[in-house]
Amino acid sequence: MKALRLLLLLPLMSMTKCLQQPAPTFKLPPATQRGANVIGFVTGGRIWRSYGEYNYDSTLYGNNLRAYRSRFGNFYLQARQEAKDVDESLRITLDTLVQVGTYQFNPRPDVTTSSHISRELEFMENYRVYSSRANGSTATLTITSLDTMQHIIAGTFSARLRSTNDTTTRVVTLSDGRFDVRYY
């Protein structure tokens, strides 16, 4: 009977394994354009990469990374880093991605009232949201490769983000950002 209970609990124990250990020290992924399903950047003197066992849904890759591009060109990328000592996420939303090039993310004065987000780069750290939409923020995204046949998007980004939900003057800086993803 104990063996049966252990067999039933084994999947649950393996799902929480990453939450029991601290996040490892990472290296930035290479800036590739082949659909490697990687993302990374530097923030707060450390390298951030998607990490953990949390899947956004069962049809996607299991490394906490999700990318979507609509047939109209809307692009959405979300990544998480989840471990014992960290629970952070990055989200990039772009209203119209139809070609390679550089896209600017500008603050919007109606950040608390607008429900439609056309362009945003957002980083969530310790339940605080830092967004390109907050006054005083800047963010740039450069799409270096867009392969609509293979469903691959690659690019680089950087940002200086301010909080949208507190009054501190803290700025979160994301530098040397890069991603190479397959989208659905």
HUQUI-V670860 format. One record per backbone hydrogen bond with DSSP energy under -0.5 kcal/mol. CO is the residue of the C=O (numbers start at 1). NH is the residue of the N-H. E is the energy in kcal/mol with one decimal. If there is no record, write none. Layout:
co;nh;e
CO;NH;E
CO;NH;E
This chain:
co;nh;e
1;5;-2.0
2;6;-2.4
3;7;-2.2
4;8;-2.0
5;9;-2.0
6;10;-1.7
7;11;-0.6
9;13;-2.4
10;14;-2.2
11;15;-1.6
12;16;-1.1
14;17;-0.7
16;19;-0.6
16;20;-0.8
17;20;-1.1
17;21;-0.7
18;84;-0.8
21;84;-2.5
30;32;-1.8
38;180;-2.3
39;50;-0.9
40;178;-2.4
41;48;-3.5
42;175;-2.5
43;46;-1.8
46;43;-2.7
48;41;-1.9
51;82;-2.5
53;55;-0.5
57;60;-1.6
64;80;-2.0
66;78;-2.7
67;184;-1.7
68;76;-2.7
70;73;-1.6
73;97;-2.8
74;70;-2.4
75;94;-2.8
76;68;-2.8
77;92;-2.9
78;66;-2.7
79;90;-2.7
80;51;-2.1
81;88;-2.4
83;86;-0.6
86;83;-3.0
87;126;-0.6
88;81;-2.7
89;124;-2.8
90;79;-2.5
91;122;-3.0
92;77;-2.6
93;120;-2.5
94;75;-2.8
96;98;-0.7
101;143;-3.0
103;141;-2.6
104;106;-0.6
105;139;-0.8
108;111;-1.0
110;113;-1.4
110;114;-2.3
115;117;-0.6
116;118;-0.6
118;95;-0.9
120;93;-3.0
121;132;-2.0
122;91;-2.7
123;125;-0.5
123;130;-2.8
124;89;-1.8
125;128;-2.1
128;125;-2.4
128;130;-0.5
129;164;-2.2
129;165;-0.6
130;123;-2.9
131;134;-1.1
131;162;-0.9
133;108;-1.9
134;137;-1.8
138;160;-2.9
139;105;-2.4
140;158;-1.9
141;103;-3.4
141;143;-0.5
142;144;-0.7
142;156;-2.4
143;101;-1.6
145;154;-2.3
146;148;-0.7
147;151;-1.1
147;152;-2.0
151;183;-2.3
152;147;-2.9
153;181;-2.9
154;144;-1.7
154;145;-1.8
155;179;-2.3
156;142;-3.1
157;177;-1.8
158;140;-2.6
159;174;-2.8
160;138;-2.4
161;172;-2.7
162;131;-2.5
170;163;-0.6
171;173;-0.5
172;161;-3.2
173;175;-0.5
174;159;-2.7
175;42;-3.1
177;157;-1.6
178;40;-2.2
179;155;-2.3
180;37;-1.2
180;38;-1.8
181;153;-2.6
